[in-house]
Amino acid sequence: MAVWCFAGGRDPAVPVKYFYDGMNRLEQLGHREVRFTVEEDMNHDAWTRVYAGDDIYRWMLSHSR
């Protein structure tokens, strides 16, 4: 399963540093498509920018089961 994870670089609730172990572990387990994007200037609501753009939707539609 493809994974694309997003984080806000200024998120006080879930700091970016907590994402790296999980993303690295997925790669160690053999996941071939793991992406991680940090929206450096965003807080916890990084999804606002992500869902407003087309990239996430094109990426989702490029995958099939």
N, CA, C and O of each residue as an XYZ file, in Angstrom:
260
protein
N       0.843     -1.173      0.000
C       0.000      0.000      0.000
C       0.891      1.239      0.000
O       1.836      1.340      0.782
N       0.583      2.146     -0.860
C       1.327      3.401     -0.925
C       0.938      4.300      0.244
O      -0.216      4.325      0.671
N       1.909      5.026      0.746
C       1.681      5.931      1.883
C       2.273      7.289      1.547
O       3.427      7.395      1.132
N       1.470      8.320      1.731
C       1.964      9.693      1.616
C       1.527     10.415      2.877
O       0.338     10.660      3.081
N       2.463     10.746      3.696
C       2.206     11.356      4.993
C       2.560     12.845      4.927
O       3.556     13.234      4.317
N       1.740     13.651      5.554
C       1.963     15.095      5.590
C       2.046     15.557      7.032
O       1.374     15.020      7.913
N       2.878     16.557      7.259
C       3.012     17.137      8.600
C       3.207     18.638      8.469
O       3.736     19.130      7.472
N       2.773     19.348      9.489
C       3.002     20.787      9.546
C       4.302     21.056     10.287
O       4.495     20.567     11.400
N       5.177     21.817      9.690
C       6.482     22.103     10.293
C       6.403     22.898     11.579
O       7.335     22.874     12.382
N       5.301     23.602     11.784
C       5.121     24.405     12.999
C       4.021     23.843     13.895
O       3.418     24.571     14.684
N       3.770     22.550     13.767
C       2.699     21.901     14.535
C       3.137     21.695     15.979
O       4.055     20.916     16.231
N       2.499     22.378     16.940
C       2.862     22.180     18.337
C       2.243     20.909     18.932
O       2.701     20.425     19.966
N       1.209     20.372     18.287
C       0.528     19.185     18.811
C       1.278     17.900     18.471
O       1.415     17.015     19.315
N       1.762     17.801     17.239
C       2.488     16.611     16.783
C       3.739     17.088     16.048
O       3.700     17.297     14.835
N       4.832     17.260     16.758
C       6.066     17.728     16.123
C       6.556     16.772     15.027
O       6.378     15.557     15.121
N       7.163     17.333     14.008
C       7.647     16.573     12.851
C       8.575     15.437     13.265
O       8.561     14.374     12.645
N       9.367     15.642     14.285
C      10.346     14.610     14.676
C       9.695     13.265     14.985
O      10.359     12.232     14.896
N       8.426     13.253     15.342
C       7.746     12.005     15.677
C       7.349     11.191     14.450
O       6.948     10.035     14.590
N       7.447     11.752     13.276
C       7.068     11.044     12.060
C       8.194     10.176     11.507
O       7.929      9.143     10.894
N       9.424     10.573     11.710
C      10.544      9.927     11.022
C      10.712      8.453     11.372
O      10.973      7.650     10.476
N      10.576      8.069     12.621
C      10.718      6.654     12.981
C       9.694      5.785     12.258
O      10.033      4.710     11.762
N       8.458      6.239     12.196
C       7.413      5.474     11.521
C       7.638      5.353     10.029
O       7.470      4.278      9.453
N       8.020      6.456      9.401
C       8.274      6.436      7.960
C       9.477      5.543      7.642
O       9.436      4.756      6.696
N      10.536      5.665      8.426
C      11.718      4.824      8.225
C      11.397      3.350      8.434
O      11.897      2.495      7.704
N      10.576      3.053      9.413
C      10.213      1.654      9.695
C       9.423      1.051      8.533
O       9.644     -0.103      8.166
N       8.513      1.818      7.959
C       7.774      1.317      6.797
C       8.727      0.949      5.665
O       8.563     -0.088      5.023
N       9.714      1.794      5.423
C      10.690      1.490      4.378
C      11.505      0.251      4.722
O      11.781     -0.572      3.849
N      11.894      0.109      5.993
C      12.647     -1.072      6.424
C      11.835     -2.350      6.234
O      12.396     -3.408      5.951
N      10.524     -2.253      6.388
C       9.642     -3.408      6.229
C       9.355     -3.740      4.766
O       8.651     -4.703      4.464
N       9.906     -2.934      3.868
C       9.781     -3.247      2.455
C       8.742     -2.457      1.689
O       8.496     -2.741      0.517
N       8.136     -1.489      2.312
C       7.178     -0.664      1.574
C       7.945      0.118      0.511
O       8.894      0.840      0.815
N       7.518     -0.038     -0.728
C       8.248      0.567     -1.833
C       7.878      2.020     -2.072
O       8.685      2.787     -2.597
N       6.690      2.398     -1.701
C       6.274      3.770     -1.968
C       5.826      4.449     -0.677
O       4.666      4.370     -0.272
N       6.775      5.109     -0.057
C       6.522      5.880      1.166
C       6.978      7.307      0.903
O       8.149      7.551      0.611
N       6.061      8.230      1.007
C       6.384      9.644      0.801
C       6.069     10.401      2.086
O       5.126     10.070      2.805
N       6.868     11.413      2.357
C       6.657     12.247      3.535
C       6.907     13.687      3.144
O       7.991     14.036      2.678
N       5.905     14.518      3.335
C       6.000     15.928      2.986
C       5.753     16.767      4.228
O       4.753     16.593      4.925
N       6.673     17.671      4.492
C       6.517     18.612      5.599
C       6.165     19.970      5.019
O       6.921     20.534      4.228
N       5.035     20.479      5.407
C       4.630     21.838      5.039
C       5.217     22.741      6.120
O       4.590     22.991      7.150
N       6.419     23.219      5.867
C       7.221     23.901      6.890
C       6.523     25.083      7.557
O       6.714     25.316      8.751
N       5.733     25.817      6.818
C       5.113     27.025      7.368
C       3.720     26.786      7.942
O       3.042     27.737      8.333
N       3.283     25.524      7.998
C       1.929     25.205      8.472
C       1.947     24.696      9.904
O       2.950     24.159     10.377
N       0.825     24.872     10.581
C       0.626     24.316     11.916
C      -0.022     22.941     11.781
O       0.242     22.220     10.819
N      -0.862     22.580     12.734
C      -1.491     21.258     12.751
C      -2.434     21.056     11.564
O      -2.712     19.916     11.192
N      -2.919     22.115     10.977
C      -3.881     21.995      9.875
C      -3.212     21.973      8.505
O      -3.675     22.636      7.577
N      -2.146     21.229      8.378
C      -1.439     21.130      7.093
C      -2.350     20.584      5.998
O      -2.124     20.851      4.818
N      -3.365     19.832      6.370
C      -4.283     19.257      5.391
C      -5.026     20.340      4.603
O      -5.486     20.086      3.490
N      -5.146     21.527      5.164
C      -5.822     22.611      4.455
C      -5.160     22.860      3.100
O      -5.843     22.971      2.082
N      -3.855     22.944      3.092
C      -3.116     23.150      1.843
C      -3.119     21.885      0.990
O      -3.287     21.952     -0.228
N      -2.936     20.752      1.622
C      -2.861     19.490      0.886
C      -4.152     19.250      0.104
O      -4.103     18.974     -1.095
N      -5.292     19.351      0.761
C      -6.577     19.076      0.100
C      -7.004     20.181     -0.862
O      -7.872     19.959     -1.706
N      -6.417     21.349     -0.752
C      -6.756     22.444     -1.661
C      -6.067     22.298     -3.018
O      -6.491     22.904     -4.002
N      -5.011     21.500     -3.068
C      -4.275     21.306     -4.311
C      -4.721     20.062     -5.053
O      -5.563     19.305     -4.570
N      -4.152     19.857     -6.225
C      -4.495     18.698     -7.054
C      -3.556     17.516     -6.865
O      -3.899     16.391     -7.228
N      -2.378     17.754     -6.303
C      -1.358     16.699     -6.224
C      -1.844     15.468     -5.485
O      -1.631     14.352     -5.959
N      -2.485     15.630     -4.348
C      -2.926     14.477     -3.554
C      -3.961     13.644     -4.315
O      -3.946     12.415     -4.244
N      -4.848     14.309     -5.034
C      -5.888     13.590     -5.773
C      -5.305     12.851     -6.976
O      -5.693     11.716     -7.254
N      -4.378     13.487     -7.686
C      -3.719     12.804     -8.797
C      -2.922     11.605     -8.301
O      -2.903     10.553     -8.941
N      -2.262     11.772     -7.153
C      -1.478     10.683     -6.576
C      -2.392      9.514     -6.200
O      -2.089      8.361     -6.502
N      -3.513      9.820     -5.539
C      -4.441      8.752     -5.155
C      -4.985      8.019     -6.380
O      -5.077      6.792     -6.384
N      -5.344      8.774     -7.416
C      -5.898      8.156     -8.614
C      -4.875      7.376     -9.422
O      -5.246      6.589    -10.293
N      -3.601      7.583     -9.147
C      -2.554      6.854     -9.859
C      -2.326      5.466     -9.286
O      -1.525      4.698     -9.819
N      -3.015      5.140     -8.216
C      -2.867      3.838     -7.559
C      -4.161      3.020     -7.706
O      -5.268      3.555     -7.753
N      -3.966      1.735     -7.775
C      -5.122      0.837     -7.803
C      -4.788     -0.395     -6.994
O      -3.623     -0.687     -6.725
N      -5.779     -1.079     -6.628
C      -5.588     -2.277     -5.820
C      -5.517     -3.493     -6.691
O      -5.358     -4.605     -6.187
